[in-house]
Amino acid sequence: MTLTALGISASPRANGNSDLLVREALRGCEEAGAQTEFLRLGDYRIGACTECNTCQKTGVCVLQDDYQGILDRLLEVDRLVFATPVFFMAVSAQAKLFIDRGQALWARKHLLHLPLFQPRRDRRAMVVAVGGSRSTRQFDGIRRTMQSYFECVEIAYVSTLFVNQVDAAGAVRRHATALPEAFRLGAALADAASPAQRATQVELFG
Ligand SMILES: Cc1cc2nc3c(=O)[nH]c(=O)nc-3n(C[C@H](O)[C@H](O)[C@H](O)COP(=O)(O)O)c2cc1C
């Protein structure tokens, strides 16, 4: 059966470093035989969670915008590549808007005790983050946020690619190893034969 992989870029900058790295990871997924799709959160209308807490009773978000369609795709696929630039040591606003809307799923699972997948599926995710500064700590928060979100959407966090000192749009093209690493990790992500529990961290810190 052909695996499906979704690449999501949460950068507001089209064709920037996050977009390039996700596309390269998806090329790797295709090389491994997966069928892929790419989207940019910035191209969609996604409102902020208003903490109305209606979802605590229904398990569904009341806001009507483009969020639900993207979530449906995310829940369908076998593999996910999620990329964000580092903005003030955290994920981008576009990423956070999307992630916070996951609260309805959290409520569904933890308050209403409705399982997301029955039986649980072999779903795996990779996180890509890119920052302009020399800091090597700027990815700490992103790692935790994504771990928490992936638990919510029941997808195993199997690999990360963090790249620092990449700032200008497209500067990652001039990085010696970032794009080849994205391709390699993408191919590994879509390799159904590799063990799901093996976490791979690639930190390209100059
Ligand atoms: C609002 C804003 C906040 C940023 N904050 C950080 C930061 O905390 N640390 C860092 O290393 N780079 C920071 N940067 C730089 C971006 O992470 C960097 O330019 C990155 O390559 C952008 O990726 P993109 O092309 O995918 O959008 C910031 C940029 C912007 C616009």
Ligand as a Chemical Component Dictionary entry (heavy atoms), coordinates in Angstrom:
data_LIG
# 
_chem_comp.id                   LIG 
_chem_comp.type                 NON-POLYMER 
_chem_comp.pdbx_formal_charge   0 
_chem_comp.three_letter_code    LIG 
# 
loop_
_chem_comp_atom.comp_id 
_chem_comp_atom.atom_id 
_chem_comp_atom.alt_atom_id 
_chem_comp_atom.type_symbol 
_chem_comp_atom.charge 
_chem_comp_atom.model_Cartn_x 
_chem_comp_atom.model_Cartn_y 
_chem_comp_atom.model_Cartn_z 
_chem_comp_atom.pdbx_ordinal 
LIG C1  C1  C 0 9.538  37.819 13.746 1  
LIG C2  C2  C 0 10.858 37.111 13.600 2  
LIG C3  C3  C 0 11.430 36.555 14.715 3  
LIG C4  C4  C 0 12.638 35.841 14.607 4  
LIG N1  N1  N 0 13.180 35.279 15.727 5  
LIG C5  C5  C 0 14.319 34.555 15.628 6  
LIG C6  C6  C 0 14.896 33.930 16.776 7  
LIG O1  O1  O 0 14.384 34.004 17.899 8  
LIG N2  N2  N 0 16.022 33.207 16.614 9  
LIG C7  C7  C 0 16.608 33.079 15.391 10 
LIG O2  O2  O 0 17.637 32.413 15.304 11 
LIG N3  N3  N 0 16.085 33.634 14.270 12 
LIG C8  C8  C 0 14.955 34.374 14.356 13 
LIG N4  N4  N 0 14.406 34.937 13.227 14 
LIG C9  C9  C 0 15.024 34.671 11.910 15 
LIG C10 C10 C 0 14.336 33.517 11.155 16 
LIG O3  O3  O 0 14.208 32.371 11.983 17 
LIG C11 C11 C 0 15.157 33.135 9.922  18 
LIG O4  O4  O 0 15.218 34.251 9.050  19 
LIG C12 C12 C 0 14.651 31.944 9.173  20 
LIG O5  O5  O 0 15.580 31.565 8.191  21 
LIG C13 C13 C 0 13.295 32.196 8.508  22 
LIG O6  O6  O 0 12.867 31.019 7.874  23 
LIG P1  P1  P 0 11.835 31.052 6.631  24 
LIG O7  O7  O 0 12.619 31.533 5.429  25 
LIG O8  O8  O 0 11.395 29.651 6.495  26 
LIG O9  O9  O 0 10.731 31.961 7.000  27 
LIG C14 C14 C 0 13.241 35.699 13.326 28 
LIG C15 C15 C 0 12.649 36.281 12.192 29 
LIG C16 C16 C 0 11.469 36.992 12.326 30 
LIG C17 C17 C 0 10.836 37.599 11.090 31 
# 
loop_
_chem_comp_bond.comp_id 
_chem_comp_bond.atom_id_1 
_chem_comp_bond.atom_id_2 
_chem_comp_bond.value_order 
_chem_comp_bond.pdbx_ordinal 
LIG C1  C2  SING 1  
LIG C2  C3  SING 2  
LIG C2  C16 DOUB 3  
LIG C3  C4  DOUB 4  
LIG C4  N1  SING 5  
LIG C4  C14 SING 6  
LIG N1  C5  DOUB 7  
LIG C5  C6  SING 8  
LIG C5  C8  SING 9  
LIG C6  O1  DOUB 10 
LIG C6  N2  SING 11 
LIG N2  C7  SING 12 
LIG C7  O2  DOUB 13 
LIG C7  N3  SING 14 
LIG N3  C8  DOUB 15 
LIG C8  N4  SING 16 
LIG N4  C9  SING 17 
LIG N4  C14 SING 18 
LIG C9  C10 SING 19 
LIG C10 O3  SING 20 
LIG C10 C11 SING 21 
LIG C11 O4  SING 22 
LIG C11 C12 SING 23 
LIG C12 O5  SING 24 
LIG C12 C13 SING 25 
LIG C13 O6  SING 26 
LIG O6  P1  SING 27 
LIG P1  O7  DOUB 28 
LIG P1  O8  SING 29 
LIG P1  O9  SING 30 
LIG C14 C15 DOUB 31 
LIG C15 C16 SING 32 
LIG C16 C17 SING 33 
# 
